[in-house]
């Protein structure tokens, strides 16, 4: 099922688990999104900087940079600061995902494993606000 207008939106998935990355990509592509993939935090941040996706879905604990470090860098970079981020993780969330005032700097946290229905709703809501 393709969501109206979704084919123009690019989503970057950053996850070191290939099965998670590919499943998310398959599901999002079926909904009509353009999907790019990165297998670790370092590659992911470079792709955020070059692609400027409409949405980033990232794991938290990964080799290279963590999801928290990616988000912190994005929020400190004016050209990237407004890109919404969804954190999908099995790890506890730490203070790296909060700004100086303690505000969480991602649009949503989803625990692994999460349902496709919930992820789809969060993706749509995040893109609608962007």
Short mmCIF file of the C-alpha atoms (twelve columns), coordinates in Angstrom:
data_MODEL
# 
_entry.id   MODEL 
# 
loop_
_atom_site.group_PDB 
_atom_site.id 
_atom_site.type_symbol 
_atom_site.label_atom_id 
_atom_site.label_alt_id 
_atom_site.label_comp_id 
_atom_site.label_asym_id 
_atom_site.label_seq_id 
_atom_site.Cartn_x 
_atom_site.Cartn_y 
_atom_site.Cartn_z 
_atom_site.pdbx_PDB_model_num 
ATOM 1   C CA . UNK A 1   0.000  0.000  0.000  1 
ATOM 2   C CA . UNK A 2   1.498  3.319  -1.056 1 
ATOM 3   C CA . UNK A 3   0.867  6.370  1.054  1 
ATOM 4   C CA . UNK A 4   0.008  9.474  -1.011 1 
ATOM 5   C CA . UNK A 5   3.109  11.606 -1.458 1 
ATOM 6   C CA . UNK A 6   5.384  9.139  0.301  1 
ATOM 7   C CA . UNK A 7   7.392  8.387  -2.841 1 
ATOM 8   C CA . UNK A 8   8.972  11.837 -2.628 1 
ATOM 9   C CA . UNK A 9   10.217 11.274 0.923  1 
ATOM 10  C CA . UNK A 10  13.670 9.796  1.540  1 
ATOM 11  C CA . UNK A 11  14.306 7.844  4.738  1 
ATOM 12  C CA . UNK A 12  17.764 6.845  5.956  1 
ATOM 13  C CA . UNK A 13  17.975 3.693  8.086  1 
ATOM 14  C CA . UNK A 14  21.092 3.374  10.258 1 
ATOM 15  C CA . UNK A 15  21.438 0.001  11.964 1 
ATOM 16  C CA . UNK A 16  24.344 -2.412 12.359 1 
ATOM 17  C CA . UNK A 17  22.005 -5.423 12.275 1 
ATOM 18  C CA . UNK A 18  21.569 -6.290 8.602  1 
ATOM 19  C CA . UNK A 19  18.286 -8.174 9.150  1 
ATOM 20  C CA . UNK A 20  16.702 -5.218 10.964 1 
ATOM 21  C CA . UNK A 21  18.006 -2.751 8.385  1 
ATOM 22  C CA . UNK A 22  16.747 -4.760 5.415  1 
ATOM 23  C CA . UNK A 23  13.348 -5.551 6.947  1 
ATOM 24  C CA . UNK A 24  12.718 -1.886 7.730  1 
ATOM 25  C CA . UNK A 25  13.839 -0.911 4.240  1 
ATOM 26  C CA . UNK A 26  11.564 -3.487 2.609  1 
ATOM 27  C CA . UNK A 27  8.527  -2.359 4.601  1 
ATOM 28  C CA . UNK A 28  9.168  1.341  3.987  1 
ATOM 29  C CA . UNK A 29  9.811  0.814  0.279  1 
ATOM 30  C CA . UNK A 30  6.492  -1.037 0.023  1 
ATOM 31  C CA . UNK A 31  4.856  2.117  1.385  1 
ATOM 32  C CA . UNK A 32  6.488  4.116  -1.416 1 
ATOM 33  C CA . UNK A 33  9.378  5.752  0.440  1 
ATOM 34  C CA . UNK A 34  12.862 6.067  -1.034 1 
ATOM 35  C CA . UNK A 35  15.158 4.302  1.424  1 
ATOM 36  C CA . UNK A 36  18.906 4.566  1.947  1 
ATOM 37  C CA . UNK A 37  20.815 2.316  4.327  1 
ATOM 38  C CA . UNK A 38  23.898 2.670  6.517  1 
ATOM 39  C CA . UNK A 39  25.468 -0.163 8.477  1 
ATOM 40  C CA . UNK A 40  27.067 1.829  11.293 1 
ATOM 41  C CA . UNK A 41  27.033 5.233  12.898 1 
ATOM 42  C CA . UNK A 42  30.024 6.657  11.052 1 
ATOM 43  C CA . UNK A 43  28.618 5.755  7.643  1 
ATOM 44  C CA . UNK A 44  25.177 6.914  8.796  1 
ATOM 45  C CA . UNK A 45  26.307 10.401 9.780  1 
ATOM 46  C CA . UNK A 46  28.182 10.799 6.484  1 
ATOM 47  C CA . UNK A 47  25.007 9.804  4.625  1 
ATOM 48  C CA . UNK A 48  22.885 12.229 6.656  1 
ATOM 49  C CA . UNK A 49  25.297 14.998 5.668  1 
ATOM 50  C CA . UNK A 50  25.357 14.079 1.975  1 
ATOM 51  C CA . UNK A 51  21.753 12.951 1.385  1 
ATOM 52  C CA . UNK A 52  19.863 15.281 3.744  1 
ATOM 53  C CA . UNK A 53  17.044 12.735 4.131  1 
ATOM 54  C CA . UNK A 54  13.520 13.679 5.158  1 
ATOM 55  C CA . UNK A 55  13.720 11.282 8.125  1 
ATOM 56  C CA . UNK A 56  16.387 9.234  9.918  1 
ATOM 57  C CA . UNK A 57  15.617 5.947  11.665 1 
ATOM 58  C CA . UNK A 58  18.578 4.854  13.744 1 
ATOM 59  C CA . UNK A 59  19.637 2.253  16.259 1 
ATOM 60  C CA . UNK A 60  21.335 3.559  19.403 1 
ATOM 61  C CA . UNK A 61  24.243 1.194  20.130 1 
ATOM 62  C CA . UNK A 62  26.378 0.650  17.012 1 
ATOM 63  C CA . UNK A 63  30.040 0.483  16.016 1 
ATOM 64  C CA . UNK A 64  31.651 3.825  15.250 1 
ATOM 65  C CA . UNK A 65  29.217 6.495  16.357 1 
ATOM 66  C CA . UNK A 66  26.193 5.698  18.499 1 
ATOM 67  C CA . UNK A 67  22.726 6.849  17.534 1 
ATOM 68  C CA . UNK A 68  22.981 9.417  20.331 1 
ATOM 69  C CA . UNK A 69  26.185 10.840 18.869 1 
ATOM 70  C CA . UNK A 70  24.571 11.054 15.436 1 
ATOM 71  C CA . UNK A 71  21.572 12.914 16.856 1 
ATOM 72  C CA . UNK A 72  23.773 15.253 18.912 1 
ATOM 73  C CA . UNK A 73  25.831 16.123 15.807 1 
ATOM 74  C CA . UNK A 74  22.709 16.636 13.710 1 
ATOM 75  C CA . UNK A 75  21.113 18.956 16.262 1 
ATOM 76  C CA . UNK A 76  24.342 21.012 16.465 1 
ATOM 77  C CA . UNK A 77  24.535 21.405 12.664 1 
ATOM 78  C CA . UNK A 78  22.085 24.030 11.364 1 
ATOM 79  C CA . UNK A 79  21.585 22.338 7.976  1 
ATOM 80  C CA . UNK A 80  20.686 19.030 9.688  1 
ATOM 81  C CA . UNK A 81  19.025 20.194 12.904 1 
ATOM 82  C CA . UNK A 82  15.439 20.022 11.632 1 
ATOM 83  C CA . UNK A 83  15.631 16.482 10.206 1 
ATOM 84  C CA . UNK A 84  13.370 14.279 12.350 1 
ATOM 85  C CA . UNK A 85  14.899 11.200 13.971 1 
ATOM 86  C CA . UNK A 86  13.237 8.028  15.207 1 
ATOM 87  C CA . UNK A 87  15.349 5.931  17.573 1 
ATOM 88  C CA . UNK A 88  14.606 2.193  17.350 1 
ATOM 89  C CA . UNK A 89  16.645 0.390  19.970 1 
ATOM 90  C CA . UNK A 90  16.805 -2.463 22.405 1 
ATOM 91  C CA . UNK A 91  19.252 -0.506 24.568 1 
ATOM 92  C CA . UNK A 92  18.419 1.781  27.467 1 
ATOM 93  C CA . UNK A 93  18.271 5.420  26.402 1 
ATOM 94  C CA . UNK A 94  20.941 7.669  27.884 1 
ATOM 95  C CA . UNK A 95  21.440 11.391 28.422 1 
ATOM 96  C CA . UNK A 96  23.208 11.722 25.047 1 
ATOM 97  C CA . UNK A 97  19.721 12.050 23.603 1 
ATOM 98  C CA . UNK A 98  18.864 15.139 25.631 1 
ATOM 99  C CA . UNK A 99  19.825 18.755 25.045 1 
ATOM 100 C CA . UNK A 100 21.236 21.052 27.744 1 
ATOM 101 C CA . UNK A 101 17.757 21.597 29.194 1 
ATOM 102 C CA . UNK A 102 17.087 17.857 29.371 1 
ATOM 103 C CA . UNK A 103 14.704 17.846 26.392 1 
ATOM 104 C CA . UNK A 104 14.760 14.661 24.321 1 
ATOM 105 C CA . UNK A 105 15.960 15.542 20.820 1 
ATOM 106 C CA . UNK A 106 14.333 12.759 18.793 1 
ATOM 107 C CA . UNK A 107 10.762 12.548 17.547 1 
ATOM 108 C CA . UNK A 108 10.141 9.058  18.935 1 
ATOM 109 C CA . UNK A 109 11.704 6.106  20.713 1 
ATOM 110 C CA . UNK A 110 10.621 2.619  19.731 1 
ATOM 111 C CA . UNK A 111 11.842 -0.487 21.510 1 
ATOM 112 C CA . UNK A 112 13.150 -3.451 19.530 1 
ATOM 113 C CA . UNK A 113 11.227 -5.436 18.606 1 
ATOM 114 C CA . UNK A 114 8.440  -3.081 17.586 1 
ATOM 115 C CA . UNK A 115 5.384  -3.674 15.446 1 
ATOM 116 C CA . UNK A 116 5.242  -2.522 11.854 1 
ATOM 117 C CA . UNK A 117 1.914  -0.813 12.557 1 
ATOM 118 C CA . UNK A 118 3.442  1.348  15.298 1 
ATOM 119 C CA . UNK A 119 6.542  2.177  13.257 1 
ATOM 120 C CA . UNK A 120 4.399  3.123  10.248 1 
ATOM 121 C CA . UNK A 121 2.310  5.489  12.404 1 
ATOM 122 C CA . UNK A 122 5.404  7.121  13.895 1 
ATOM 123 C CA . UNK A 123 7.039  7.503  10.449 1 
ATOM 124 C CA . UNK A 124 3.923  9.158  9.023  1 
ATOM 125 C CA . UNK A 125 3.564  11.499 11.999 1 
ATOM 126 C CA . UNK A 126 7.246  12.469 11.885 1 
ATOM 127 C CA . UNK A 127 7.121  13.220 8.156  1 
ATOM 128 C CA . UNK A 128 3.858  15.138 8.471  1 
ATOM 129 C CA . UNK A 129 5.454  17.524 10.948 1 
ATOM 130 C CA . UNK A 130 8.511  18.025 8.754  1 
# 
